[in-house]
Amino acid sequence: MNVQVLADPAGRLIRASDALPGATHDLAAAQIHDIPAALTAHDIKCWADKAYQGASPAIRIPFRGRSPRGRRRRHNRDHAKSRRSTV
């Protein structure tokens, strides 16, 4: 099953969507539940993984590629740290 979860920086649950079939792509599931539109409408920034490429300017994703160098590598490292749960 595919459940879209939004959590605050401390890892506390903000929202969990209804379940969709597991074969549903993450981006499609987010769009079905209007998550990108809601984040954009309320000017909320969200950090997500590479599956959300092109979803919305409000959704921040890491750079794609096998082995990014320099600035892109630092960006991806910082992005991954920001997504880790502190719980």
Secondary structure, 3 states (H helix, E strand, C coil): CECCEEECCCCCEEEECCCECCCCCHHHHHHHCCHHHHHHHCCCCEECCHHHCCCCCCEECCCCCCCCCHHHHHHHHHHHHHHCCCC
